[in-house]
Every structure is written in structure tokens, then in C-alpha cells.
């Protein structure tokens, strides 16, 4: 009888062949996976164009402030490079649709003591082919932009102004919008 095919050596040979096959197929099977921070964002996008945010409110500086905050957040938290060319791999378009102020508490003389400012933004992130890249949000079929809203509280008696509260809300909005640029798991 041939010693190569004895029943005692057959399981050992099978094990060695399975291990060899696993070592060959393991890198091939994992080729489509991405690791690290790059796995959080859509593949094929390296650059983002962020046009100046359109502002439909009566506070003129909000659009510029949100644009600057978005550029900082994208550069700081994502692997993307923000470019000025509309021919970038993707375009992040935003529009401020509302800013309002609400009195929360008043003093005895009816002067406001604590107030809230609320800013509402519609945002859309598309690749150069027009396909939406913002996948983590629930968007109705007839609307191509995702809505974001942020409040910030301020107390005029303590020297806080609506401008600083709006800036705080803008910074938080930029963070939330950039968070929506992450891919789904």
C-alpha cells in the first residue's frame, strides 16, 4: 500500500491544503473592504466643492459663516480636499431657509431674559453625475435636499448676543451636515 494515501496522513494533508487555500483566498476575499477612516466615506470621492451657502433670511452673514464652518469641518474630519472648482468629484450645496428667535423667559418688566435662536438649513451632497451621496437621512421622494435645524440659547442680561448664539448654532449645524457625509454601515 502507498504510504502517501494512508488513512492516518489523509486528514493532515487535507488540513494543510485547506490552510494553503485559506492563505491564498483571504487577501482576495478582503480586497473590496476598506479600513480606517476611509471606510466611513463613499469610495471614489476625493474632492468636494462647497459653493457659498445661499441665505434666505434677513441676517446677511449667516451664509458666509456656514460656508466657512463647513469648509473647516470637511477639511478637519474627512479625507476629502475642499476645492474651489465646480468640477470636483462632489458638490455640497446648502441653503439657509429660516432663522428665528424665540423668547423663553421674561423679567417682570416684560423684557426678554432668555431666548433661543433657531436656524434651519437644507443641504444636498451630490457626486459629479448628480447622484445623491447623503445616504444616512430619510428624504421624501419629492425633495432632493435634507433638512437640518439647530437651536442655541442666549441670555442678553449676561452679555450674550444673538450673533454669538447664531455662530454657535452654525458651528453645530456644520458638524451635523458633515456627519451626514459618512457612508452607511
VMD Tcl script that builds the backbone (N, CA, C; Angstrom):
set m [mol new atoms 555]
animate dup $m
set s [atomselect $m all]
$s set {name element resname resid chain x y z} {
  {N N UNK 1 A 0.841 -1.173 0.000}
  {CA C UNK 1 A 0.000 0.000 0.000}
  {C C UNK 1 A 0.890 1.241 0.000}
  {N N UNK 2 A 0.468 2.275 -0.707}
  {CA C UNK 2 A 1.239 3.511 -0.821}
  {C C UNK 2 A 1.140 4.296 0.486}
  {N N UNK 3 A 2.293 4.706 1.020}
  {CA C UNK 3 A 2.312 5.402 2.305}
  {C C UNK 3 A 1.747 6.819 2.196}
  {N N UNK 4 A 1.670 7.381 0.974}
  {CA C UNK 4 A 1.157 8.736 0.800}
  {C C UNK 4 A -0.341 8.818 1.036}
  {N N UNK 5 A -1.073 7.754 0.845}
  {CA C UNK 5 A -2.523 7.782 0.992}
  {C C UNK 5 A -3.009 6.945 2.166}
  {N N UNK 6 A -2.201 6.795 3.154}
  {CA C UNK 6 A -2.631 6.030 4.325}
  {C C UNK 6 A -3.697 6.840 5.072}
  {N N UNK 7 A -4.611 6.186 5.740}
  {CA C UNK 7 A -5.688 6.884 6.451}
  {C C UNK 7 A -5.181 7.838 7.525}
  {N N UNK 8 A -4.039 7.594 8.099}
  {CA C UNK 8 A -3.544 8.470 9.160}
  {C C UNK 8 A -2.985 9.782 8.609}
  {N N UNK 9 A -2.470 9.799 7.367}
  {CA C UNK 9 A -1.900 11.026 6.805}
  {C C UNK 9 A -2.903 11.817 5.983}
  {N N UNK 10 A -4.016 11.222 5.607}
  {CA C UNK 10 A -5.007 11.922 4.786}
  {C C UNK 10 A -5.595 13.142 5.497}
  {N N UNK 11 A -6.017 13.058 6.739}
  {CA C UNK 11 A -6.548 14.252 7.391}
  {C C UNK 11 A -5.501 15.362 7.513}
  {N N UNK 12 A -4.249 15.007 7.737}
  {CA C UNK 12 A -3.205 16.016 7.851}
  {C C UNK 12 A -3.006 16.719 6.511}
  {N N UNK 13 A -3.021 15.978 5.411}
  {CA C UNK 13 A -2.880 16.583 4.086}
  {C C UNK 13 A -4.061 17.498 3.783}
  {N N UNK 14 A -5.259 17.080 4.148}
  {CA C UNK 14 A -6.448 17.917 3.923}
  {C C UNK 14 A -6.341 19.219 4.708}
  {N N UNK 15 A -5.874 19.099 5.920}
  {CA C UNK 15 A -5.728 20.305 6.738}
  {C C UNK 15 A -4.718 21.266 6.121}
  {N N UNK 16 A -3.597 20.740 5.667}
  {CA C UNK 16 A -2.579 21.594 5.054}
  {C C UNK 16 A -3.095 22.244 3.776}
  {N N UNK 17 A -3.853 21.504 2.985}
  {CA C UNK 17 A -4.411 22.075 1.749}
  {C C UNK 17 A -5.444 23.156 2.072}
  {N N UNK 18 A -6.259 22.938 3.081}
  {CA C UNK 18 A -7.242 23.948 3.475}
  {C C UNK 18 A -6.560 25.217 3.979}
  {N N UNK 19 A -5.510 25.041 4.740}
  {CA C UNK 19 A -4.765 26.206 5.229}
  {C C UNK 19 A -4.137 26.954 4.059}
  {N N UNK 20 A -3.558 26.238 3.106}
  {CA C UNK 20 A -2.952 26.876 1.936}
  {C C UNK 20 A -4.012 27.621 1.122}
  {N N UNK 21 A -5.173 27.005 0.923}
  {CA C UNK 21 A -6.260 27.671 0.195}
  {C C UNK 21 A -6.732 28.920 0.931}
  {N N UNK 22 A -6.838 28.828 2.232}
  {CA C UNK 22 A -7.279 29.981 3.016}
  {C C UNK 22 A -6.285 31.132 2.893}
  {N N UNK 23 A -5.001 30.821 2.922}
  {CA C UNK 23 A -3.984 31.863 2.791}
  {C C UNK 23 A -4.012 32.511 1.418}
  {N N UNK 24 A -4.365 31.738 0.388}
  {CA C UNK 24 A -4.446 32.287 -0.967}
  {C C UNK 24 A -5.705 33.136 -1.127}
  {N N UNK 25 A -6.839 32.673 -0.622}
  {CA C UNK 25 A -8.115 33.354 -0.840}
  {C C UNK 25 A -8.391 34.479 0.144}
  {N N UNK 26 A -7.751 34.499 1.288}
  {CA C UNK 26 A -8.019 35.528 2.284}
  {C C UNK 26 A -7.776 36.941 1.748}
  {N N UNK 27 A -6.626 37.244 1.146}
  {CA C UNK 27 A -6.436 38.604 0.632}
  {C C UNK 27 A -7.393 38.933 -0.513}
  {N N UNK 28 A -7.723 37.962 -1.334}
  {CA C UNK 28 A -8.627 38.208 -2.454}
  {C C UNK 28 A -10.030 38.485 -1.936}
  {N N UNK 29 A -10.466 37.738 -0.938}
  {CA C UNK 29 A -11.803 37.918 -0.383}
  {C C UNK 29 A -11.973 39.250 0.322}
  {N N UNK 30 A -10.914 39.823 0.839}
  {CA C UNK 30 A -10.993 41.084 1.565}
  {C C UNK 30 A -10.611 42.277 0.698}
  {N N UNK 31 A -10.423 42.069 -0.585}
  {CA C UNK 31 A -9.942 43.146 -1.446}
  {C C UNK 31 A -10.910 44.312 -1.520}
  {N N UNK 32 A -12.215 44.069 -1.394}
  {CA C UNK 32 A -13.167 45.169 -1.520}
  {C C UNK 32 A -13.390 45.911 -0.207}
  {N N UNK 33 A -12.852 45.404 0.883}
  {CA C UNK 33 A -13.028 46.075 2.159}
  {C C UNK 33 A -12.042 47.222 2.286}
  {N N UNK 34 A -12.482 48.280 2.984}
  {CA C UNK 34 A -11.596 49.398 3.268}
  {C C UNK 34 A -11.477 49.517 4.776}
  {N N UNK 35 A -10.325 49.949 5.231}
  {CA C UNK 35 A -10.067 50.018 6.657}
  {C C UNK 35 A -9.769 51.452 7.055}
  {N N UNK 36 A -9.920 51.750 8.340}
  {CA C UNK 36 A -9.605 53.068 8.859}
  {C C UNK 36 A -10.692 54.078 8.547}
  {N N UNK 37 A -10.319 55.365 8.587}
  {CA C UNK 37 A -11.288 56.444 8.379}
  {C C UNK 37 A -11.851 56.451 6.962}
  {N N UNK 38 A -11.097 55.932 5.990}
  {CA C UNK 38 A -11.594 55.914 4.612}
  {C C UNK 38 A -12.844 55.057 4.467}
  {N N UNK 39 A -13.012 54.079 5.332}
  {CA C UNK 39 A -14.184 53.202 5.253}
  {C C UNK 39 A -15.462 53.933 5.649}
  {N N UNK 40 A -15.344 55.077 6.296}
  {CA C UNK 40 A -16.522 55.823 6.728}
  {C C UNK 40 A -17.155 56.639 5.611}
  {N N UNK 41 A -16.452 56.830 4.512}
  {CA C UNK 41 A -16.906 57.746 3.475}
  {C C UNK 41 A -17.017 57.033 2.135}
  {N N UNK 42 A -17.883 57.528 1.240}
  {CA C UNK 42 A -18.068 56.872 -0.058}
  {C C UNK 42 A -16.759 56.789 -0.852}
  {N N UNK 43 A -16.588 55.665 -1.530}
  {CA C UNK 43 A -15.396 55.468 -2.364}
  {C C UNK 43 A -15.534 56.292 -3.644}
  {N N UNK 44 A -14.422 56.653 -4.224}
  {CA C UNK 44 A -14.427 57.369 -5.494}
  {C C UNK 44 A -14.580 58.871 -5.363}
  {N N UNK 45 A -14.636 59.379 -4.151}
  {CA C UNK 45 A -14.754 60.822 -3.934}
  {C C UNK 45 A -13.495 61.288 -3.215}
  {N N UNK 46 A -12.776 62.214 -3.839}
  {CA C UNK 46 A -11.564 62.758 -3.228}
  {C C UNK 46 A -11.675 64.256 -2.973}
  {N N UNK 47 A -12.511 64.938 -3.776}
  {CA C UNK 47 A -12.624 66.387 -3.648}
  {C C UNK 47 A -14.085 66.792 -3.480}
  {N N UNK 48 A -14.282 67.900 -2.773}
  {CA C UNK 48 A -15.618 68.445 -2.531}
  {C C UNK 48 A -15.584 69.933 -2.850}
  {N N UNK 49 A -16.569 70.373 -3.620}
  {CA C UNK 49 A -16.751 71.804 -3.872}
  {C C UNK 49 A -17.893 72.273 -2.980}
  {N N UNK 50 A -17.655 73.332 -2.211}
  {CA C UNK 50 A -18.690 73.895 -1.345}
  {C C UNK 50 A -18.950 75.326 -1.806}
  {N N UNK 51 A -19.994 75.531 -2.626}
  {CA C UNK 51 A -20.308 76.904 -3.030}
  {C C UNK 51 A -20.803 77.709 -1.826}
  {N N UNK 52 A -20.761 79.028 -1.935}
  {CA C UNK 52 A -21.229 79.882 -0.847}
  {C C UNK 52 A -22.685 79.533 -0.554}
  {N N UNK 53 A -22.981 79.336 0.719}
  {CA C UNK 53 A -24.322 78.935 1.145}
  {C C UNK 53 A -25.307 80.063 0.851}
  {N N UNK 54 A -26.394 79.704 0.171}
  {CA C UNK 54 A -27.455 80.685 -0.086}
  {C C UNK 54 A -28.186 80.963 1.219}
  {N N UNK 55 A -28.530 82.226 1.426}
  {CA C UNK 55 A -29.160 82.640 2.672}
  {C C UNK 55 A -30.472 83.339 2.347}
  {N N UNK 56 A -31.582 82.753 2.781}
  {CA C UNK 56 A -32.897 83.338 2.528}
  {C C UNK 56 A -33.451 84.046 3.764}
  {N N UNK 57 A -32.587 84.400 4.702}
  {CA C UNK 57 A -33.028 85.076 5.923}
  {C C UNK 57 A -32.609 86.539 5.869}
  {N N UNK 58 A -33.007 87.282 6.911}
  {CA C UNK 58 A -32.656 88.696 6.984}
  {C C UNK 58 A -31.348 88.931 7.732}
  {N N UNK 59 A -30.653 87.878 8.094}
  {CA C UNK 59 A -29.344 88.001 8.745}
  {C C UNK 59 A -28.274 87.725 7.691}
  {N N UNK 60 A -27.642 88.757 7.150}
  {CA C UNK 60 A -26.799 88.598 5.956}
  {C C UNK 60 A -25.534 87.761 6.128}
  {N N UNK 61 A -24.977 87.650 7.312}
  {CA C UNK 61 A -23.695 86.961 7.473}
  {C C UNK 61 A -23.819 85.454 7.666}
  {N N UNK 62 A -25.011 84.930 7.838}
  {CA C UNK 62 A -25.165 83.512 8.149}
  {C C UNK 62 A -24.649 82.606 7.035}
  {N N UNK 63 A -24.899 82.957 5.784}
  {CA C UNK 63 A -24.442 82.128 4.662}
  {C C UNK 63 A -22.930 82.011 4.614}
  {N N UNK 64 A -22.262 83.131 4.768}
  {CA C UNK 64 A -20.792 83.134 4.754}
  {C C UNK 64 A -20.241 82.350 5.945}
  {N N UNK 65 A -20.842 82.536 7.120}
  {CA C UNK 65 A -20.372 81.830 8.315}
  {C C UNK 65 A -20.544 80.322 8.174}
  {N N UNK 66 A -21.685 79.883 7.625}
  {CA C UNK 66 A -21.900 78.445 7.455}
  {C C UNK 66 A -20.947 77.876 6.408}
  {N N UNK 67 A -20.687 78.616 5.344}
  {CA C UNK 67 A -19.737 78.154 4.326}
  {C C UNK 67 A -18.361 77.925 4.947}
  {N N UNK 68 A -17.886 78.896 5.711}
  {CA C UNK 68 A -16.573 78.768 6.350}
  {C C UNK 68 A -16.551 77.605 7.343}
  {N N UNK 69 A -17.622 77.437 8.107}
  {CA C UNK 69 A -17.681 76.343 9.084}
  {C C UNK 69 A -17.698 74.986 8.383}
  {N N UNK 70 A -18.412 74.877 7.270}
  {CA C UNK 70 A -18.444 73.620 6.517}
  {C C UNK 70 A -17.069 73.272 5.957}
  {N N UNK 71 A -16.378 74.257 5.408}
  {CA C UNK 71 A -15.035 74.015 4.864}
  {C C UNK 71 A -14.109 73.516 5.970}
  {N N UNK 72 A -14.151 74.166 7.137}
  {CA C UNK 72 A -13.305 73.733 8.263}
  {C C UNK 72 A -13.634 72.302 8.683}
  {N N UNK 73 A -14.920 71.976 8.803}
  {CA C UNK 73 A -15.325 70.640 9.250}
  {C C UNK 73 A -14.945 69.565 8.236}
  {N N UNK 74 A -15.157 69.827 6.952}
  {CA C UNK 74 A -14.811 68.833 5.927}
  {C C UNK 74 A -13.312 68.588 5.924}
  {N N UNK 75 A -12.523 69.646 5.985}
  {CA C UNK 75 A -11.063 69.503 5.983}
  {C C UNK 75 A -10.570 68.797 7.252}
  {N N UNK 76 A -11.215 69.055 8.372}
  {CA C UNK 76 A -10.763 68.509 9.656}
  {C C UNK 76 A -11.191 67.059 9.861}
  {N N UNK 77 A -12.396 66.700 9.435}
  {CA C UNK 77 A -12.955 65.400 9.811}
  {C C UNK 77 A -13.026 64.372 8.698}
  {N N UNK 78 A -12.830 64.759 7.468}
  {CA C UNK 78 A -12.990 63.810 6.367}
  {C C UNK 78 A -11.687 63.674 5.590}
  {N N UNK 79 A -11.587 62.657 4.740}
  {CA C UNK 79 A -10.394 62.519 3.899}
  {C C UNK 79 A -10.452 63.396 2.651}
  {N N UNK 80 A -11.488 64.205 2.507}
  {CA C UNK 80 A -11.688 64.991 1.291}
  {C C UNK 80 A -10.920 66.300 1.325}
  {N N UNK 81 A -10.600 66.774 0.142}
  {CA C UNK 81 A -9.977 68.078 -0.041}
  {C C UNK 81 A -11.050 69.010 -0.595}
  {N N UNK 82 A -11.237 70.159 0.034}
  {CA C UNK 82 A -12.196 71.149 -0.447}
  {C C UNK 82 A -11.514 71.962 -1.540}
  {N N UNK 83 A -12.160 72.025 -2.705}
  {CA C UNK 83 A -11.601 72.745 -3.850}
  {C C UNK 83 A -12.601 73.796 -4.320}
  {N N UNK 84 A -12.099 74.786 -5.026}
  {CA C UNK 84 A -12.966 75.869 -5.492}
  {C C UNK 84 A -13.610 75.566 -6.836}
  {N N UNK 85 A -13.199 74.516 -7.482}
  {CA C UNK 85 A -13.716 74.198 -8.813}
  {C C UNK 85 A -15.031 73.437 -8.737}
  {N N UNK 86 A -16.036 73.852 -9.510}
  {CA C UNK 86 A -17.279 73.082 -9.572}
  {C C UNK 86 A -17.085 71.732 -10.263}
  {N N UNK 87 A -15.901 71.470 -10.829}
  {CA C UNK 87 A -15.613 70.193 -11.478}
  {C C UNK 87 A -15.056 69.173 -10.487}
  {N N UNK 88 A -15.260 69.397 -9.208}
  {CA C UNK 88 A -14.791 68.470 -8.175}
  {C C UNK 88 A -15.554 67.155 -8.282}
  {N N UNK 89 A -15.088 66.148 -7.538}
  {CA C UNK 89 A -15.769 64.848 -7.517}
  {C C UNK 89 A -17.178 64.956 -6.958}
  {N N UNK 90 A -17.412 65.941 -6.074}
  {CA C UNK 90 A -18.730 66.098 -5.461}
  {C C UNK 90 A -18.969 67.562 -5.121}
  {N N UNK 91 A -20.251 67.893 -4.914}
  {CA C UNK 91 A -20.641 69.258 -4.559}
  {C C UNK 91 A -21.568 69.190 -3.350}
  {N N UNK 92 A -21.236 69.940 -2.311}
  {CA C UNK 92 A -22.077 70.054 -1.121}
  {C C UNK 92 A -22.777 71.406 -1.181}
  {N N UNK 93 A -24.073 71.380 -1.489}
  {CA C UNK 93 A -24.862 72.604 -1.625}
  {C C UNK 93 A -25.755 72.771 -0.410}
  {N N UNK 94 A -25.804 73.994 0.110}
  {CA C UNK 94 A -26.644 74.273 1.275}
  {C C UNK 94 A -27.397 75.579 1.063}
  {N N UNK 95 A -28.527 75.669 1.753}
  {CA C UNK 95 A -29.348 76.871 1.696}
  {C C UNK 95 A -29.948 77.086 3.084}
  {N N UNK 96 A -29.733 78.269 3.654}
  {CA C UNK 96 A -30.352 78.612 4.939}
  {C C UNK 96 A -31.752 79.113 4.623}
  {N N UNK 97 A -32.750 78.398 5.117}
  {CA C UNK 97 A -34.134 78.739 4.772}
  {C C UNK 97 A -34.852 79.490 5.881}
  {N N UNK 98 A -34.344 79.422 7.115}
  {CA C UNK 98 A -35.044 80.108 8.193}
  {C C UNK 98 A -34.107 80.371 9.368}
  {N N UNK 99 A -34.314 81.518 9.994}
  {CA C UNK 99 A -33.677 81.846 11.267}
  {C C UNK 99 A -34.736 82.582 12.071}
  {N N UNK 100 A -35.012 82.087 13.266}
  {CA C UNK 100 A -35.971 82.801 14.106}
  {C C UNK 100 A -35.478 82.861 15.538}
  {N N UNK 101 A -36.109 83.753 16.290}
  {CA C UNK 101 A -35.735 83.994 17.674}
  {C C UNK 101 A -36.994 83.806 18.520}
  {N N UNK 102 A -36.865 83.060 19.612}
  {CA C UNK 102 A -37.997 82.778 20.486}
  {C C UNK 102 A -37.654 83.195 21.909}
  {N N UNK 103 A -38.558 83.939 22.534}
  {CA C UNK 103 A -38.376 84.331 23.928}
  {C C UNK 103 A -38.774 83.154 24.807}
  {N N UNK 104 A -37.876 82.756 25.695}
  {CA C UNK 104 A -38.151 81.641 26.605}
  {C C UNK 104 A -38.660 82.117 27.958}
  {N N UNK 105 A -38.006 83.132 28.515}
  {CA C UNK 105 A -38.436 83.689 29.798}
  {C C UNK 105 A -38.317 85.202 29.751}
  {N N UNK 106 A -39.155 85.856 30.566}
  {CA C UNK 106 A -39.147 87.317 30.650}
  {C C UNK 106 A -39.009 87.736 32.106}
  {N N UNK 107 A -38.501 88.954 32.300}
  {CA C UNK 107 A -38.472 89.535 33.638}
  {C C UNK 107 A -39.819 90.214 33.881}
  {N N UNK 108 A -40.033 90.756 35.074}
  {CA C UNK 108 A -41.324 91.373 35.410}
  {C C UNK 108 A -41.698 92.522 34.479}
  {N N UNK 109 A -40.712 93.204 33.927}
  {CA C UNK 109 A -40.990 94.342 33.034}
  {C C UNK 109 A -41.195 93.910 31.585}
  {N N UNK 110 A -41.403 92.618 31.348}
  {CA C UNK 110 A -41.631 92.042 30.017}
  {C C UNK 110 A -40.413 92.118 29.092}
  {N N UNK 111 A -39.251 92.368 29.648}
  {CA C UNK 111 A -38.031 92.305 28.841}
  {C C UNK 111 A -37.594 90.844 28.753}
  {N N UNK 112 A -37.098 90.420 27.594}
  {CA C UNK 112 A -36.667 89.016 27.467}
  {C C UNK 112 A -35.451 88.731 28.344}
  {N N UNK 113 A -35.492 87.588 28.987}
  {CA C UNK 113 A -34.375 87.191 29.840}
  {C C UNK 113 A -33.554 86.092 29.174}
  {N N UNK 114 A -34.211 85.092 28.639}
  {CA C UNK 114 A -33.530 84.005 27.928}
  {C C UNK 114 A -34.245 83.801 26.599}
  {N N UNK 115 A -33.447 83.616 25.553}
  {CA C UNK 115 A -34.002 83.451 24.215}
  {C C UNK 115 A -33.338 82.277 23.516}
  {N N UNK 116 A -34.013 81.764 22.533}
  {CA C UNK 116 A -33.470 80.724 21.650}
  {C C UNK 116 A -33.407 81.284 20.242}
  {N N UNK 117 A -32.353 80.957 19.544}
  {CA C UNK 117 A -32.302 81.226 18.113}
  {C C UNK 117 A -32.287 79.874 17.411}
  {N N UNK 118 A -33.016 79.777 16.330}
  {CA C UNK 118 A -33.090 78.520 15.575}
  {C C UNK 118 A -32.759 78.807 14.119}
  {N N UNK 119 A -31.910 77.965 13.549}
  {CA C UNK 119 A -31.517 78.097 12.142}
  {C C UNK 119 A -31.849 76.791 11.444}
  {N N UNK 120 A -32.503 76.897 10.292}
  {CA C UNK 120 A -32.862 75.722 9.501}
  {C C UNK 120 A -32.136 75.786 8.166}
  {N N UNK 121 A -31.519 74.667 7.801}
  {CA C UNK 121 A -30.711 74.578 6.579}
  {C C UNK 121 A -31.170 73.378 5.766}
  {N N UNK 122 A -31.205 73.541 4.459}
  {CA C UNK 122 A -31.397 72.410 3.547}
  {C C UNK 122 A -30.056 72.145 2.879}
  {N N UNK 123 A -29.644 70.883 2.857}
  {CA C UNK 123 A -28.336 70.518 2.305}
  {C C UNK 123 A -28.473 69.342 1.357}
  {N N UNK 124 A -27.572 69.291 0.392}
  {CA C UNK 124 A -27.532 68.189 -0.554}
  {C C UNK 124 A -26.080 67.970 -0.963}
  {N N UNK 125 A -25.670 66.713 -1.009}
  {CA C UNK 125 A -24.313 66.360 -1.419}
  {C C UNK 125 A -24.426 65.402 -2.588}
  {N N UNK 126 A -24.001 65.842 -3.760}
  {CA C UNK 126 A -24.098 65.039 -4.982}
  {C C UNK 126 A -22.719 64.790 -5.567}
  {N N UNK 127 A -22.591 63.634 -6.243}
  {CA C UNK 127 A -21.356 63.399 -6.986}
  {C C UNK 127 A -21.449 64.127 -8.325}
  {N N UNK 128 A -20.421 64.039 -9.131}
  {CA C UNK 128 A -20.408 64.801 -10.387}
  {C C UNK 128 A -21.434 64.311 -11.402}
  {N N UNK 129 A -22.040 63.148 -11.145}
  {CA C UNK 129 A -23.082 62.626 -12.031}
  {C C UNK 129 A -24.474 62.983 -11.535}
  {N N UNK 130 A -24.564 63.738 -10.441}
  {CA C UNK 130 A -25.848 64.167 -9.909}
  {C C UNK 130 A -26.491 63.209 -8.928}
  {N N UNK 131 A -25.817 62.115 -8.595}
  {CA C UNK 131 A -26.372 61.152 -7.642}
  {C C UNK 131 A -26.137 61.644 -6.216}
  {N N UNK 132 A -27.161 61.512 -5.387}
  {CA C UNK 132 A -27.056 61.956 -4.001}
  {C C UNK 132 A -26.114 61.045 -3.223}
  {N N UNK 133 A -25.222 61.644 -2.457}
  {CA C UNK 133 A -24.275 60.896 -1.633}
  {C C UNK 133 A -24.655 60.926 -0.159}
  {N N UNK 134 A -25.642 61.730 0.215}
  {CA C UNK 134 A -26.095 61.804 1.600}
  {C C UNK 134 A -27.112 60.702 1.818}
  {N N UNK 135 A -26.648 59.557 2.326}
  {CA C UNK 135 A -27.485 58.371 2.418}
  {C C UNK 135 A -28.033 58.115 3.803}
  {N N UNK 136 A -27.552 58.767 4.824}
  {CA C UNK 136 A -27.968 58.448 6.186}
  {C C UNK 136 A -29.271 59.111 6.590}
  {N N UNK 137 A -29.816 59.944 5.742}
  {CA C UNK 137 A -31.004 60.695 6.105}
  {C C UNK 137 A -32.230 60.136 5.413}
  {N N UNK 138 A -33.354 60.360 6.041}
  {CA C UNK 138 A -34.620 59.993 5.419}
  {C C UNK 138 A -35.099 61.211 4.649}
  {N N UNK 139 A -35.185 61.075 3.349}
  {CA C UNK 139 A -35.579 62.179 2.489}
  {C C UNK 139 A -36.797 61.739 1.704}
  {N N UNK 140 A -37.824 62.579 1.677}
  {CA C UNK 140 A -39.002 62.224 0.890}
  {C C UNK 140 A -38.655 62.253 -0.588}
  {N N UNK 141 A -39.424 61.554 -1.377}
  {CA C UNK 141 A -39.091 61.386 -2.792}
  {C C UNK 141 A -39.204 62.675 -3.593}
  {N N UNK 142 A -40.018 63.635 -3.146}
  {CA C UNK 142 A -40.174 64.861 -3.924}
  {C C UNK 142 A -39.210 65.967 -3.499}
  {N N UNK 143 A -38.393 65.728 -2.496}
  {CA C UNK 143 A -37.435 66.719 -2.022}
  {C C UNK 143 A -36.031 66.164 -2.215}
  {N N UNK 144 A -35.171 66.957 -2.855}
  {CA C UNK 144 A -33.813 66.471 -3.092}
  {C C UNK 144 A -32.812 67.024 -2.084}
  {N N UNK 145 A -33.280 67.721 -1.061}
  {CA C UNK 145 A -32.387 68.262 -0.050}
  {C C UNK 145 A -32.791 67.740 1.326}
  {N N UNK 146 A -31.809 67.597 2.192}
  {CA C UNK 146 A -32.024 67.117 3.552}
  {C C UNK 146 A -32.102 68.313 4.493}
  {N N UNK 147 A -33.050 68.302 5.406}
  {CA C UNK 147 A -33.223 69.411 6.334}
  {C C UNK 147 A -32.463 69.211 7.630}
  {N N UNK 148 A -31.880 70.282 8.118}
  {CA C UNK 148 A -31.173 70.305 9.397}
  {C C UNK 148 A -31.642 71.540 10.153}
  {N N UNK 149 A -31.821 71.411 11.447}
  {CA C UNK 149 A -32.211 72.553 12.266}
  {C C UNK 149 A -31.412 72.519 13.562}
  {N N UNK 150 A -31.036 73.686 14.037}
  {CA C UNK 150 A -30.233 73.761 15.260}
  {C C UNK 150 A -30.648 74.979 16.074}
  {N N UNK 151 A -30.806 74.786 17.374}
  {CA C UNK 151 A -31.120 75.875 18.301}
  {C C UNK 151 A -29.887 76.219 19.119}
  {N N UNK 152 A -29.854 77.463 19.594}
  {CA C UNK 152 A -28.828 77.892 20.546}
  {C C UNK 152 A -29.474 78.898 21.486}
  {N N UNK 153 A -29.187 78.783 22.748}
  {CA C UNK 153 A -29.781 79.648 23.766}
  {C C UNK 153 A -28.821 80.780 24.093}
  {N N UNK 154 A -29.399 81.973 24.375}
  {CA C UNK 154 A -28.572 83.088 24.818}
  {C C UNK 154 A -29.355 83.927 25.821}
  {N N UNK 155 A -28.596 84.593 26.700}
  {CA C UNK 155 A -29.176 85.419 27.762}
  {C C UNK 155 A -28.580 86.818 27.630}
  {N N UNK 156 A -29.364 87.788 27.116}
  {CA C UNK 156 A -28.825 89.145 26.938}
  {C C UNK 156 A -28.341 89.784 28.242}
  {N N UNK 157 A -28.998 89.483 29.372}
  {CA C UNK 157 A -28.571 90.050 30.663}
  {C C UNK 157 A -27.141 89.659 31.014}
  {N N UNK 158 A -26.716 88.497 30.537}
  {CA C UNK 158 A -25.364 88.009 30.834}
  {C C UNK 158 A -24.354 88.465 29.781}
  {N N UNK 159 A -24.778 89.350 28.895}
  {CA C UNK 159 A -23.870 89.863 27.877}
  {C C UNK 159 A -23.793 89.014 26.624}
  {N N UNK 160 A -24.639 88.006 26.515}
  {CA C UNK 160 A -24.646 87.156 25.320}
  {C C UNK 160 A -25.511 87.814 24.245}
  {N N UNK 161 A -25.091 87.670 23.000}
  {CA C UNK 161 A -25.840 88.293 21.906}
  {C C UNK 161 A -26.383 87.232 20.961}
  {N N UNK 162 A -27.313 87.652 20.132}
  {CA C UNK 162 A -27.870 86.729 19.143}
  {C C UNK 162 A -26.805 86.332 18.126}
  {N N UNK 163 A -25.852 87.211 17.874}
  {CA C UNK 163 A -24.789 86.884 16.912}
  {C C UNK 163 A -23.920 85.727 17.401}
  {N N UNK 164 A -23.567 85.734 18.690}
  {CA C UNK 164 A -22.760 84.623 19.209}
  {C C UNK 164 A -23.581 83.337 19.267}
  {N N UNK 165 A -24.875 83.453 19.579}
  {CA C UNK 165 A -25.734 82.264 19.591}
  {C C UNK 165 A -25.901 81.707 18.176}
  {N N UNK 166 A -26.065 82.594 17.194}
  {CA C UNK 166 A -26.165 82.135 15.802}
  {C C UNK 166 A -24.882 81.448 15.361}
  {N N UNK 167 A -23.739 81.987 15.753}
  {CA C UNK 167 A -22.461 81.371 15.394}
  {C C UNK 167 A -22.331 79.986 16.027}
  {N N UNK 168 A -22.783 79.844 17.268}
  {CA C UNK 168 A -22.765 78.536 17.926}
  {C C UNK 168 A -23.665 77.554 17.170}
  {N N UNK 169 A -24.852 78.001 16.771}
  {CA C UNK 169 A -25.767 77.131 16.013}
  {C C UNK 169 A -25.170 76.762 14.659}
  {N N UNK 170 A -24.497 77.712 14.006}
  {CA C UNK 170 A -23.860 77.462 12.702}
  {C C UNK 170 A -22.783 76.391 12.842}
  {N N UNK 171 A -21.944 76.499 13.880}
  {CA C UNK 171 A -20.879 75.512 14.092}
  {C C UNK 171 A -21.468 74.119 14.307}
  {N N UNK 172 A -22.541 74.036 15.086}
  {CA C UNK 172 A -23.176 72.741 15.334}
  {C C UNK 172 A -23.837 72.198 14.066}
  {N N UNK 173 A -24.444 73.075 13.279}
  {CA C UNK 173 A -25.037 72.646 12.005}
  {C C UNK 173 A -23.974 72.088 11.070}
  {N N UNK 174 A -22.842 72.769 10.976}
  {CA C UNK 174 A -21.763 72.293 10.105}
  {C C UNK 174 A -21.311 70.902 10.532}
  {N N UNK 175 A -21.183 70.684 11.827}
  {CA C UNK 175 A -20.799 69.361 12.317}
  {C C UNK 175 A -21.823 68.297 11.970}
  {N N UNK 176 A -23.099 68.624 12.089}
  {CA C UNK 176 A -24.152 67.654 11.772}
  {C C UNK 176 A -24.215 67.366 10.277}
  {N N UNK 177 A -24.035 68.383 9.452}
  {CA C UNK 177 A -24.064 68.178 7.998}
  {C C UNK 177 A -22.898 67.290 7.573}
  {N N UNK 178 A -21.707 67.562 8.082}
  {CA C UNK 178 A -20.537 66.752 7.733}
  {C C UNK 178 A -20.700 65.327 8.262}
  {N N UNK 179 A -21.340 65.155 9.399}
  {CA C UNK 179 A -21.600 63.799 9.903}
  {C C UNK 179 A -22.473 63.009 8.937}
  {N N UNK 180 A -23.359 63.680 8.235}
  {CA C UNK 180 A -24.228 63.003 7.271}
  {C C UNK 180 A -23.481 62.612 5.996}
  {N N UNK 181 A -22.248 63.053 5.847}
  {CA C UNK 181 A -21.446 62.663 4.687}
  {C C UNK 181 A -20.852 61.266 4.858}
  {N N UNK 182 A -20.957 60.696 6.049}
  {CA C UNK 182 A -20.434 59.349 6.276}
  {C C UNK 182 A -21.316 58.318 5.582}
  {N N UNK 183 A -20.703 57.227 5.142}
  {CA C UNK 183 A -21.434 56.144 4.481}
  {C C UNK 183 A -22.226 55.343 5.494}
  {N N UNK 184 A -23.242 54.661 4.993}
  {CA C UNK 184 A -23.997 53.744 5.843}
  {C C UNK 184 A -23.148 52.525 6.122}
  {N N UNK 185 A -23.391 51.895 7.238}
  {CA C UNK 185 A -22.685 50.662 7.581}
  {C C UNK 185 A -23.307 49.532 6.843}
}
mol reanalyze $m
mol bondsrecalc $m
mol representation Tube
mol addrep $m
